[in-house]
Amino acid sequence: IPMPFKEHLEAFKSLHKRLKLGKDPFSERTSIHVHVNVRELELNQVRQLILCYALLEPLFFEYVGDVRKNSIFCVPLNYTYLPNLYKGSTQLLKEKWHKYTAFNILPLDSFGTVEFRHMYGTADFEKFSTWLTSLKELYDFIATTEDFDLIKELERGTGLSTLAVALVPTLSTFHSPYALDALLEDTLLDVKLSVGGLK
């Protein structure tokens, strides 16, 4: 059932405390999907969330590793044609989106959520807690930073590492500023080109 952040962490603990797991309980097809409620966001904030995720996607995959990155059920956005559509309306994005992308916006209409499909099956509480915390950080930044506009920040010359630390500080702590800049180079290009290039 839907539940707040802290309750979700407790539910994960409770579930795995009761489960009796075998030697290799998680196959490569096992995954943890997290739906984040965005019904309280304005439409423009949802759009900012999509663009910020698109920019930061390599950072999310760096945390979970290649197992999910190479899964046909968790396809990175920058492996698809979707970056060509970022400049379109949210409605157009929903019409063209695919549910097996790592970040899925199709549940917006049915549940009022966006879905993160990255995390592999695990009973590791610390791994799950870090993951959930990072998703909460991204949501909270968008929800509480009034009039945030990613494109304007990029036009102003705000650095990739600065943006990453502001948007998902927990995941960013695993990398130096230089490594963050290098990690996000390709997706920066996707975001820039999606709006016709920056001046």
Secondary structure as UniProt FT lines:
FT   HELIX           5..18
FT   TURN            28..29
FT   STRAND          31..37
FT   TURN            39..40
FT   HELIX           43..64
FT   HELIX           66..69
FT   TURN            72..73
FT   HELIX           77..79
FT   HELIX           82..85
FT   TURN            86..87
FT   HELIX           90..96
FT   TURN            99..100
FT   STRAND          103..104
FT   HELIX           107..111
FT   STRAND          113..120
FT   HELIX           125..144
FT   TURN            146..147
FT   HELIX           150..155
FT   TURN            156..157
FT   HELIX           160..167
FT   HELIX           169..172
FT   TURN            173..174
FT   HELIX           177..183
FT   HELIX           185..194
FT   TURN            195..196
//
